[in-house]
Amino acid sequence: MAIWLKRGASAEAKADADRKVRDIVEASLADIEQRGDAAVRDMSIRFDGWDREDYRLSQAEIDRAVESLTPQERKDIEFAQAQVRNFAQIQRDSMKDVEVETMPGVVLGHSHVPINAAGCYVPGGKYPLLASAHMSVITAKVAGVKRVITCAPPFQGTVARHIVAAQAMAGADAIYALGGIQAIGAMAIGTQTIDPIDILVGPGNAFVAEAKRQLFGRVGIDLFAGPTETLIIADEIGCDPEMAATDILGQVEHGPDSPGVLLTNSEKFARETMAEIERLLQILPTADHARKAWETFGEVIVAESYEEMVRIADDLASEHVQVMTADPDYFLKHMTNYGALFLGQRTNVSFGDKVIGTNHTLPTKKAARYTGGLWVGKFLKTCTYQKVTTDEASALIGEYCSRLCALEGFAGHGEQANIRVRRFGHRDVPYAGQATPSELTRA
């Protein structure tokens, strides 16, 4: 049976925090609904200390941001974007439209139809996370979305130029310097100056995730991508304590509410990793954020076997699962609940976050039980169609449909079938409202 050497915050504490966030978001979205741009401006000033005449960046501002990049910075962004675009295109190419004659005269098919307008959120409060621009804008464009707008908060009191450059290079059609609830609400609800979109995508803090949750249905969303979660699955053969500690702290530095979990089958390895975490916290430049997250949400679990590790990992359903064991592929084969897997010590979550090509917008808070991460398919609607090309097929399907409609008592539905049986099958089928199921069967 597994033992917990360290546990994170209780479910009650997490629920209380969620309630507070939920109330703030609900009031904020209602304000945007009522007052539009004025509410967005008030919230931007209140939450970000940020005001300007127009939150949409001009082309001149965008050009300055791109031109401010050093040659190496531009080359690095272009490299990362090329990897993301390449993998997104591979995903798109795997999605085929279909059309098949399922029986003589009956043709069924589906088409993958791009969503018309997408709003992409790029976090940037503590860190300018320009990688989120690649992950959202490029993926939408590869899918064929016609209008892609982006929002990112200011960074250190000014436009986040690296984010803006990445948004522009990725192909955004409009770029706004807005963050948090006000950005999400403005894109989804629309204001006097911002036309609403059809789907919201991108990661963010707890307020951004909650705003997306409350707006789901009014618009589509990619998934619930809140504070970063990381699960390190490791053993003494596939990893060492320093590497495990480094990979935990490398993710919990996102913020004080980012869970980092170590799952291992060795108590010795677990305790040595905990000691390494304490050592690294003395020298890590972002230790203030990382320590709060580790102390409040960090967990260390010691299991007895790979089988038990899989059961625990699937229950956690973590956003990022990094596997550094003697047999990483065992977990690829047996795990079912995860946002993304990172297999072996030669890769890590940071590769996926920044550059390798897979998308870093991934499910959190156990949403990995029912969805994967952002990908090109999130921007496509798979829409079906049907054609009946012969009189004989229309009459045959009509007879079956008529009898089934009668079983359900749908007279109007039944008559849709009957009129085709009469016209194309030349059969004297009575009006559906006058027939019983047995009469229709005899007919």
TATARA-V931657 format. One record per residue. N is the residue number from 0. RES is the residue in one letter. SS is DSSP state (@ for helix, = for strand, . for the rest). PHI is phi in radians with two decimals (NA if undefined). BURIAL is + if it has 24 or more other C-alpha atoms within 12 Angstrom, else -. Layout:
# TATARA-V931657
n->N res->RES ss->SS phi->PHI burial->BURIAL
n->N res->RES ss->SS phi->PHI burial->BURIAL
This chain:
# TATARA-V931657
n->0 res->M ss->. phi->NA burial->-
n->1 res->A ss->. phi->-1.22 burial->-
n->2 res->I ss->= phi->-2.16 burial->-
n->3 res->W ss->= phi->-1.78 burial->+
n->4 res->L ss->= phi->-1.39 burial->+
n->5 res->K ss->= phi->-2.63 burial->+
n->6 res->R ss->. phi->-2.05 burial->-
n->7 res->G ss->. phi->-1.56 burial->+
n->8 res->A ss->. phi->-1.05 burial->+
n->9 res->S ss->. phi->-1.24 burial->-
n->10 res->A ss->@ phi->-1.08 burial->-
n->11 res->E ss->@ phi->-1.15 burial->-
n->12 res->A ss->@ phi->-1.14 burial->-
n->13 res->K ss->@ phi->-1.14 burial->-
n->14 res->A ss->@ phi->-1.14 burial->-
n->15 res->D ss->@ phi->-1.12 burial->-
n->16 res->A ss->@ phi->-1.10 burial->-
n->17 res->D ss->@ phi->-1.10 burial->-
n->18 res->R ss->@ phi->-1.10 burial->-
n->19 res->K ss->@ phi->-1.11 burial->-
n->20 res->V ss->@ phi->-1.09 burial->+
n->21 res->R ss->@ phi->-1.04 burial->+
n->22 res->D ss->@ phi->-1.16 burial->-
n->23 res->I ss->@ phi->-1.11 burial->+
n->24 res->V ss->@ phi->-1.15 burial->+
n->25 res->E ss->@ phi->-1.05 burial->+
n->26 res->A ss->@ phi->-1.15 burial->-
n->27 res->S ss->@ phi->-1.17 burial->+
n->28 res->L ss->@ phi->-1.15 burial->+
n->29 res->A ss->@ phi->-1.11 burial->-
n->30 res->D ss->@ phi->-1.15 burial->+
n->31 res->I ss->@ phi->-1.11 burial->+
n->32 res->E ss->@ phi->-1.01 burial->+
n->33 res->Q ss->@ phi->-1.47 burial->-
n->34 res->R ss->@ phi->-1.98 burial->-
n->35 res->G ss->. phi->1.07 burial->+
n->36 res->D ss->@ phi->-0.98 burial->+
n->37 res->A ss->@ phi->-1.10 burial->+
n->38 res->A ss->@ phi->-1.17 burial->+
n->39 res->V ss->@ phi->-1.05 burial->+
n->40 res->R ss->@ phi->-1.10 burial->+
n->41 res->D ss->@ phi->-1.05 burial->-
n->42 res->M ss->@ phi->-1.24 burial->+
n->43 res->S ss->@ phi->-1.10 burial->+
n->44 res->I ss->@ phi->-1.17 burial->-
n->45 res->R ss->@ phi->-1.19 burial->-
n->46 res->F ss->@ phi->-1.55 burial->+
n->47 res->D ss->@ phi->-2.02 burial->+
n->48 res->G ss->. phi->1.02 burial->-
n->49 res->W ss->. phi->-2.28 burial->+
n->50 res->D ss->. phi->-2.49 burial->+
n->51 res->R ss->. phi->-2.77 burial->-
n->52 res->E ss->. phi->-1.10 burial->-
n->53 res->D ss->. phi->-2.37 burial->-
n->54 res->Y ss->. phi->-1.32 burial->+
n->55 res->R ss->= phi->-1.37 burial->+
n->56 res->L ss->. phi->-1.34 burial->+
n->57 res->S ss->. phi->-1.32 burial->-
n->58 res->Q ss->@ phi->-1.09 burial->-
n->59 res->A ss->@ phi->-1.12 burial->-
n->60 res->E ss->@ phi->-1.14 burial->+
n->61 res->I ss->@ phi->-1.13 burial->+
n->62 res->D ss->@ phi->-1.06 burial->-
n->63 res->R ss->@ phi->-1.11 burial->-
n->64 res->A ss->@ phi->-1.12 burial->+
n->65 res->V ss->@ phi->-1.15 burial->+
n->66 res->E ss->@ phi->-1.20 burial->-
n->67 res->S ss->. phi->-1.32 burial->-
n->68 res->L ss->. phi->-1.20 burial->-
n->69 res->T ss->. phi->-1.26 burial->-
n->70 res->P ss->@ phi->-0.95 burial->-
n->71 res->Q ss->@ phi->-1.21 burial->-
n->72 res->E ss->@ phi->-1.05 burial->-
n->73 res->R ss->@ phi->-1.12 burial->-
n->74 res->K ss->@ phi->-1.07 burial->-
n->75 res->D ss->@ phi->-1.15 burial->-
n->76 res->I ss->@ phi->-1.12 burial->+
n->77 res->E ss->@ phi->-1.08 burial->+
n->78 res->F ss->@ phi->-1.10 burial->-
n->79 res->A ss->@ phi->-1.07 burial->+
n->80 res->Q ss->@ phi->-1.15 burial->+
n->81 res->A ss->@ phi->-1.12 burial->+
n->82 res->Q ss->@ phi->-1.16 burial->+
n->83 res->V ss->@ phi->-1.13 burial->+
n->84 res->R ss->@ phi->-1.10 burial->+
n->85 res->N ss->@ phi->-1.09 burial->+
n->86 res->F ss->@ phi->-1.23 burial->+
n->87 res->A ss->@ phi->-1.07 burial->+
n->88 res->Q ss->@ phi->-1.18 burial->+
n->89 res->I ss->@ phi->-1.07 burial->-
n->90 res->Q ss->@ phi->-1.09 burial->+
n->91 res->R ss->@ phi->-1.09 burial->+
n->92 res->D ss->@ phi->-1.16 burial->-
n->93 res->S ss->@ phi->-1.35 burial->-
n->94 res->M ss->. phi->-1.71 burial->-
n->95 res->K ss->. phi->-1.77 burial->-
n->96 res->D ss->. phi->-1.20 burial->-
n->97 res->V ss->= phi->-2.23 burial->-
n->98 res->E ss->= phi->-2.62 burial->-
n->99 res->V ss->= phi->-2.51 burial->-
n->100 res->E ss->= phi->-1.50 burial->-
n->101 res->T ss->= phi->-1.38 burial->-
n->102 res->M ss->= phi->-2.76 burial->-
n->103 res->P ss->. phi->-0.92 burial->-
n->104 res->G ss->. phi->1.52 burial->-
n->105 res->V ss->= phi->-2.04 burial->+
n->106 res->V ss->= phi->-2.05 burial->-
n->107 res->L ss->= phi->-2.09 burial->-
n->108 res->G ss->= phi->-2.81 burial->-
n->109 res->H ss->= phi->-2.45 burial->-
n->110 res->S ss->= phi->-2.16 burial->-
n->111 res->H ss->= phi->-1.63 burial->+
n->112 res->V ss->= phi->-1.84 burial->-
n->113 res->P ss->= phi->-1.14 burial->+
n->114 res->I ss->. phi->-1.14 burial->+
n->115 res->N ss->. phi->-1.36 burial->+
n->116 res->A ss->= phi->-2.53 burial->+
n->117 res->A ss->= phi->-2.19 burial->+
n->118 res->G ss->= phi->-1.96 burial->+
n->119 res->C ss->= phi->-1.95 burial->+
n->120 res->Y ss->= phi->-1.74 burial->+
n->121 res->V ss->= phi->-2.08 burial->+
n->122 res->P ss->. phi->-1.12 burial->+
n->123 res->G ss->. phi->-2.93 burial->+
n->124 res->G ss->. phi->-1.20 burial->+
n->125 res->K ss->. phi->-1.46 burial->+
n->126 res->Y ss->. phi->-2.28 burial->+
n->127 res->P ss->. phi->-1.37 burial->+
n->128 res->L ss->. phi->-1.47 burial->+
n->129 res->L ss->. phi->-1.09 burial->+
n->130 res->A ss->@ phi->-1.04 burial->+
n->131 res->S ss->@ phi->-1.16 burial->+
n->132 res->A ss->@ phi->-1.17 burial->+
n->133 res->H ss->@ phi->-1.03 burial->+
n->134 res->M ss->@ phi->-1.12 burial->+
n->135 res->S ss->@ phi->-1.67 burial->+
n->136 res->V ss->@ phi->-1.14 burial->+
n->137 res->I ss->@ phi->-1.08 burial->+
n->138 res->T ss->@ phi->-1.10 burial->+
n->139 res->A ss->@ phi->-1.11 burial->+
n->140 res->K ss->@ phi->-1.16 burial->+
n->141 res->V ss->@ phi->-1.09 burial->+
n->142 res->A ss->@ phi->-1.23 burial->+
n->143 res->G ss->. phi->1.79 burial->+
n->144 res->V ss->. phi->-1.13 burial->+
n->145 res->K ss->. phi->-1.31 burial->+
n->146 res->R ss->= phi->-2.19 burial->+
n->147 res->V ss->= phi->-2.15 burial->+
n->148 res->I ss->= phi->-1.96 burial->+
n->149 res->T ss->= phi->-2.30 burial->+
n->150 res->C ss->= phi->-2.31 burial->+
n->151 res->A ss->= phi->-2.55 burial->+
n->152 res->P ss->. phi->-1.24 burial->+
n->153 res->P ss->. phi->-1.15 burial->+
n->154 res->F ss->= phi->-2.18 burial->+
n->155 res->Q ss->. phi->0.94 burial->-
n->156 res->G ss->. phi->1.43 burial->-
n->157 res->T ss->= phi->-2.58 burial->+
n->158 res->V ss->. phi->-1.05 burial->+
n->159 res->A ss->. phi->-1.35 burial->+
n->160 res->R ss->@ phi->-1.13 burial->+
n->161 res->H ss->@ phi->-1.16 burial->+
n->162 res->I ss->@ phi->-1.12 burial->+
n->163 res->V ss->@ phi->-1.04 burial->+
n->164 res->A ss->@ phi->-1.05 burial->+
n->165 res->A ss->@ phi->-1.14 burial->+
n->166 res->Q ss->@ phi->-1.06 burial->+
n->167 res->A ss->@ phi->-1.14 burial->+
n->168 res->M ss->@ phi->-1.14 burial->+
n->169 res->A ss->@ phi->-1.35 burial->+
n->170 res->G ss->. phi->1.90 burial->+
n->171 res->A ss->. phi->-1.06 burial->+
n->172 res->D ss->. phi->-1.51 burial->+
n->173 res->A ss->= phi->-2.65 burial->+
n->174 res->I ss->= phi->-2.20 burial->+
n->175 res->Y ss->= phi->-2.06 burial->+
n->176 res->A ss->= phi->-1.64 burial->+
n->177 res->L ss->. phi->-2.46 burial->+
n->178 res->G ss->. phi->-2.21 burial->+
n->179 res->G ss->@ phi->1.10 burial->+
n->180 res->I ss->@ phi->-0.99 burial->+
n->181 res->Q ss->@ phi->-1.13 burial->+
n->182 res->A ss->@ phi->-1.22 burial->+
n->183 res->I ss->@ phi->-1.09 burial->+
n->184 res->G ss->@ phi->-1.13 burial->+
n->185 res->A ss->@ phi->-1.10 burial->+
n->186 res->M ss->@ phi->-1.20 burial->+
n->187 res->A ss->@ phi->-1.41 burial->+
n->188 res->I ss->@ phi->-1.48 burial->+
n->189 res->G ss->. phi->1.52 burial->+
n->190 res->T ss->. phi->-2.36 burial->+
n->191 res->Q ss->. phi->-1.10 burial->-
n->192 res->T ss->. phi->-2.05 burial->-
n->193 res->I ss->. phi->-2.17 burial->+
n->194 res->D ss->. phi->-1.28 burial->-
n->195 res->P ss->. phi->-1.19 burial->+
n->196 res->I ss->. phi->-1.85 burial->+
n->197 res->D ss->. phi->-1.82 burial->+
n->198 res->I ss->= phi->-2.53 burial->+
n->199 res->L ss->= phi->-1.85 burial->+
n->200 res->V ss->= phi->-2.41 burial->+
n->201 res->G ss->. phi->2.04 burial->+
n->202 res->P ss->. phi->-1.40 burial->+
n->203 res->G ss->. phi->3.09 burial->+
n->204 res->N ss->. phi->-1.37 burial->+
n->205 res->A ss->@ phi->-1.07 burial->+
n->206 res->F ss->@ phi->-1.24 burial->+
n->207 res->V ss->@ phi->-1.13 burial->+
n->208 res->A ss->@ phi->-1.08 burial->+
n->209 res->E ss->@ phi->-1.20 burial->+
n->210 res->A ss->@ phi->-1.08 burial->+
n->211 res->K ss->@ phi->-1.10 burial->+
n->212 res->R ss->@ phi->-1.07 burial->+
n->213 res->Q ss->@ phi->-1.23 burial->+
n->214 res->L ss->@ phi->-1.61 burial->+
n->215 res->F ss->= phi->-1.10 burial->-
n->216 res->G ss->. phi->1.91 burial->-
n->217 res->R ss->. phi->-1.20 burial->-
n->218 res->V ss->= phi->-2.32 burial->+
n->219 res->G ss->= phi->-1.37 burial->+
n->220 res->I ss->= phi->-2.32 burial->+
n->221 res->D ss->. phi->-1.25 burial->+
n->222 res->L ss->. phi->-3.11 burial->+
n->223 res->F ss->. phi->-1.58 burial->+
n->224 res->A ss->. phi->-1.94 burial->+
n->225 res->G ss->. phi->-1.70 burial->+
n->226 res->P ss->. phi->-0.94 burial->+
n->227 res->T ss->. phi->-1.02 burial->+
n->228 res->E ss->. phi->-2.12 burial->+
n->229 res->T ss->= phi->-2.38 burial->+
n->230 res->L ss->= phi->-2.06 burial->+
n->231 res->I ss->= phi->-1.78 burial->+
n->232 res->I ss->= phi->-1.82 burial->+
n->233 res->A ss->= phi->-2.56 burial->+
n->234 res->D ss->. phi->-2.39 burial->+
n->235 res->E ss->. phi->-1.25 burial->+
n->236 res->I ss->. phi->-1.46 burial->-
n->237 res->G ss->. phi->-1.63 burial->+
n->238 res->C ss->. phi->-2.74 burial->+
n->239 res->D ss->. phi->-2.26 burial->+
n->240 res->P ss->@ phi->-1.02 burial->+
n->241 res->E ss->@ phi->-1.11 burial->+
n->242 res->M ss->@ phi->-1.19 burial->+
n->243 res->A ss->@ phi->-1.07 burial->+
n->244 res->A ss->@ phi->-1.12 burial->+
n->245 res->T ss->@ phi->-1.06 burial->+
n->246 res->D ss->@ phi->-1.29 burial->+
n->247 res->I ss->@ phi->-1.23 burial->+
n->248 res->L ss->@ phi->-1.17 burial->+
n->249 res->G ss->@ phi->-1.10 burial->+
n->250 res->Q ss->@ phi->-1.83 burial->+
n->251 res->V ss->@ phi->-1.24 burial->+
n->252 res->E ss->. phi->-1.17 burial->+
n->253 res->H ss->. phi->-0.92 burial->+
n->254 res->G ss->. phi->3.04 burial->+
n->255 res->P ss->. phi->-1.22 burial->+
n->256 res->D ss->. phi->-1.96 burial->+
n->257 res->S ss->. phi->-1.71 burial->+
n->258 res->P ss->. phi->-1.27 burial->+
n->259 res->G ss->= phi->-2.23 burial->+
n->260 res->V ss->= phi->-2.24 burial->+
n->261 res->L ss->= phi->-1.88 burial->+
n->262 res->L ss->= phi->-2.14 burial->+
n->263 res->T ss->= phi->-2.50 burial->+
n->264 res->N ss->. phi->-1.92 burial->+
n->265 res->S ss->. phi->-2.36 burial->+
n->266 res->E ss->@ phi->-1.15 burial->+
n->267 res->K ss->@ phi->-1.06 burial->-
n->268 res->F ss->@ phi->-1.07 burial->+
n->269 res->A ss->@ phi->-1.07 burial->+
n->270 res->R ss->@ phi->-1.21 burial->+
n->271 res->E ss->@ phi->-1.17 burial->+
n->272 res->T ss->@ phi->-1.18 burial->+
n->273 res->M ss->@ phi->-1.06 burial->+
n->274 res->A ss->@ phi->-1.15 burial->-
n->275 res->E ss->@ phi->-1.12 burial->+
n->276 res->I ss->@ phi->-1.05 burial->+
n->277 res->E ss->@ phi->-1.11 burial->+
n->278 res->R ss->@ phi->-1.15 burial->-
n->279 res->L ss->@ phi->-1.18 burial->+
n->280 res->L ss->@ phi->-1.15 burial->+
n->281 res->Q ss->. phi->-1.38 burial->-
n->282 res->I ss->. phi->-2.17 burial->-
n->283 res->L ss->. phi->-1.23 burial->-
n->284 res->P ss->. phi->-1.05 burial->-
n->285 res->T ss->. phi->-1.75 burial->-
n->286 res->A ss->@ phi->-1.07 burial->+
n->287 res->D ss->@ phi->-1.03 burial->-
n->288 res->H ss->@ phi->-1.23 burial->+
n->289 res->A ss->@ phi->-1.12 burial->+
n->290 res->R ss->@ phi->-1.11 burial->+
n->291 res->K ss->@ phi->-1.05 burial->+
n->292 res->A ss->@ phi->-1.14 burial->+
n->293 res->W ss->@ phi->-1.14 burial->+
n->294 res->E ss->@ phi->-1.17 burial->+
n->295 res->T ss->@ phi->-1.58 burial->+
n->296 res->F ss->@ phi->-2.10 burial->+
n->297 res->G ss->. phi->-1.21 burial->+
n->298 res->E ss->= phi->-2.41 burial->+
n->299 res->V ss->= phi->-2.31 burial->+
n->300 res->I ss->= phi->-2.17 burial->+
n->301 res->V ss->= phi->-1.97 burial->+
n->302 res->A ss->. phi->-1.81 burial->+
n->303 res->E ss->. phi->-1.61 burial->-
n->304 res->S ss->. phi->-2.72 burial->-
n->305 res->Y ss->@ phi->-1.04 burial->+
n->306 res->E ss->@ phi->-1.04 burial->-
n->307 res->E ss->@ phi->-1.20 burial->+
n->308 res->M ss->@ phi->-1.08 burial->+
n->309 res->V ss->@ phi->-1.10 burial->+
n->310 res->R ss->@ phi->-1.06 burial->-
n->311 res->I ss->@ phi->-1.17 burial->+
n->312 res->A ss->@ phi->-1.08 burial->+
n->313 res->D ss->@ phi->-1.17 burial->+
n->314 res->D ss->@ phi->-1.22 burial->-
n->315 res->L ss->@ phi->-1.19 burial->+
n->316 res->A ss->. phi->0.85 burial->+
n->317 res->S ss->. phi->-1.29 burial->+
n->318 res->E ss->. phi->-1.09 burial->+
n->319 res->H ss->= phi->-1.90 burial->+
n->320 res->V ss->= phi->-2.21 burial->+
n->321 res->Q ss->= phi->-1.82 burial->+
n->322 res->V ss->= phi->-1.91 burial->+
n->323 res->M ss->= phi->-2.24 burial->+
n->324 res->T ss->. phi->-2.23 burial->+
n->325 res->A ss->. phi->-1.09 burial->-
n->326 res->D ss->. phi->-2.38 burial->-
n->327 res->P ss->@ phi->-1.04 burial->+
n->328 res->D ss->@ phi->-1.14 burial->-
n->329 res->Y ss->@ phi->-1.02 burial->-
n->330 res->F ss->@ phi->-1.33 burial->+
n->331 res->L ss->@ phi->-1.06 burial->+
n->332 res->K ss->@ phi->-1.29 burial->-
n->333 res->H ss->@ phi->-1.87 burial->-
n->334 res->M ss->. phi->-1.33 burial->+
n->335 res->T ss->. phi->-2.17 burial->+
n->336 res->N ss->. phi->-2.08 burial->+
n->337 res->Y ss->. phi->-2.87 burial->+
n->338 res->G ss->. phi->-1.36 burial->+
n->339 res->A ss->= phi->-2.66 burial->+
n->340 res->L ss->= phi->-1.81 burial->+
n->341 res->F ss->= phi->-2.19 burial->+
n->342 res->L ss->= phi->-1.84 burial->+
n->343 res->G ss->. phi->1.58 burial->+
n->344 res->Q ss->. phi->-1.33 burial->+
n->345 res->R ss->. phi->-1.37 burial->-
n->346 res->T ss->. phi->-2.04 burial->-
n->347 res->N ss->. phi->-2.89 burial->+
n->348 res->V ss->@ phi->-1.09 burial->+
n->349 res->S ss->@ phi->-1.07 burial->+
n->350 res->F ss->@ phi->-1.00 burial->+
n->351 res->G ss->@ phi->-1.18 burial->+
n->352 res->D ss->@ phi->-1.08 burial->+
n->353 res->K ss->@ phi->-1.94 burial->+
n->354 res->V ss->. phi->-2.66 burial->+
n->355 res->I ss->. phi->-1.24 burial->+
n->356 res->G ss->. phi->2.25 burial->+
n->357 res->T ss->. phi->-1.28 burial->+
n->358 res->N ss->. phi->-1.44 burial->+
n->359 res->H ss->. phi->-1.68 burial->+
n->360 res->T ss->. phi->-1.50 burial->+
n->361 res->L ss->. phi->-2.32 burial->+
n->362 res->P ss->. phi->-1.26 burial->+
n->363 res->T ss->. phi->-2.17 burial->+
n->364 res->K ss->. phi->0.90 burial->+
n->365 res->K ss->. phi->1.19 burial->+
n->366 res->A ss->@ phi->-1.14 burial->+
n->367 res->A ss->@ phi->-1.12 burial->+
n->368 res->R ss->@ phi->-1.17 burial->+
n->369 res->Y ss->. phi->-2.35 burial->-
n->370 res->T ss->. phi->-2.60 burial->+
n->371 res->G ss->. phi->-1.63 burial->+
n->372 res->G ss->. phi->-1.52 burial->+
n->373 res->L ss->. phi->-1.11 burial->+
n->374 res->W ss->. phi->-2.70 burial->+
n->375 res->V ss->@ phi->-1.03 burial->+
n->376 res->G ss->@ phi->-1.14 burial->+
n->377 res->K ss->@ phi->-1.17 burial->+
n->378 res->F ss->@ phi->-1.71 burial->+
n->379 res->L ss->= phi->-2.12 burial->+
n->380 res->K ss->= phi->-1.81 burial->-
n->381 res->T ss->= phi->-1.54 burial->-
n->382 res->C ss->= phi->-1.92 burial->-
n->383 res->T ss->= phi->-1.58 burial->-
n->384 res->Y ss->= phi->-2.59 burial->-
n->385 res->Q ss->= phi->-2.54 burial->-
n->386 res->K ss->= phi->-2.40 burial->-
n->387 res->V ss->= phi->-2.00 burial->+
n->388 res->T ss->. phi->-1.83 burial->-
n->389 res->T ss->. phi->-2.33 burial->-
n->390 res->D ss->@ phi->-1.06 burial->-
n->391 res->E ss->@ phi->-1.08 burial->-
n->392 res->A ss->@ phi->-1.18 burial->+
n->393 res->S ss->@ phi->-1.09 burial->+
n->394 res->A ss->@ phi->-1.18 burial->+
n->395 res->L ss->@ phi->-1.13 burial->+
n->396 res->I ss->@ phi->-1.08 burial->+
n->397 res->G ss->@ phi->-1.07 burial->+
n->398 res->E ss->@ phi->-1.12 burial->+
n->399 res->Y ss->@ phi->-1.09 burial->+
n->400 res->C ss->@ phi->-1.10 burial->+
n->401 res->S ss->@ phi->-1.05 burial->+
n->402 res->R ss->@ phi->-1.12 burial->+
n->403 res->L ss->@ phi->-1.18 burial->+
n->404 res->C ss->@ phi->-1.13 burial->+
n->405 res->A ss->@ phi->-1.12 burial->+
n->406 res->L ss->@ phi->-1.07 burial->-
n->407 res->E ss->@ phi->-1.64 burial->-
n->408 res->G ss->. phi->1.40 burial->-
n->409 res->F ss->. phi->-1.63 burial->-
n->410 res->A ss->@ phi->-1.16 burial->+
n->411 res->G ss->@ phi->-1.13 burial->-
n->412 res->H ss->@ phi->-1.03 burial->-
n->413 res->G ss->@ phi->-1.09 burial->+
n->414 res->E ss->@ phi->-1.22 burial->+
n->415 res->Q ss->@ phi->-1.02 burial->+
n->416 res->A ss->@ phi->-1.31 burial->+
n->417 res->N ss->@ phi->-1.09 burial->+
n->418 res->I ss->@ phi->-1.09 burial->+
n->419 res->R ss->@ phi->-1.37 burial->+
n->420 res->V ss->@ phi->-1.10 burial->+
n->421 res->R ss->@ phi->-1.17 burial->+
n->422 res->R ss->@ phi->-1.38 burial->-
n->423 res->F ss->@ phi->-1.72 burial->+
n->424 res->G ss->. phi->-1.83 burial->-
n->425 res->H ss->. phi->0.99 burial->-
n->426 res->R ss->. phi->-1.92 burial->-
n->427 res->D ss->. phi->-1.53 burial->-
n->428 res->V ss->. phi->-1.55 burial->+
n->429 res->P ss->. phi->-1.20 burial->+
n->430 res->Y ss->. phi->-1.01 burial->+
n->431 res->A ss->@ phi->-1.02 burial->+
n->432 res->G ss->@ phi->-1.23 burial->-
n->433 res->Q ss->@ phi->-1.86 burial->-
n->434 res->A ss->. phi->-1.90 burial->+
n->435 res->T ss->. phi->-1.71 burial->+
n->436 res->P ss->@ phi->-0.96 burial->+
n->437 res->S ss->@ phi->-1.21 burial->-
n->438 res->E ss->@ phi->-1.13 burial->-
n->439 res->L ss->@ phi->-1.16 burial->+
n->440 res->T ss->@ phi->-1.14 burial->-
n->441 res->R ss->@ phi->-1.11 burial->-
n->442 res->A ss->. phi->-1.14 burial->+
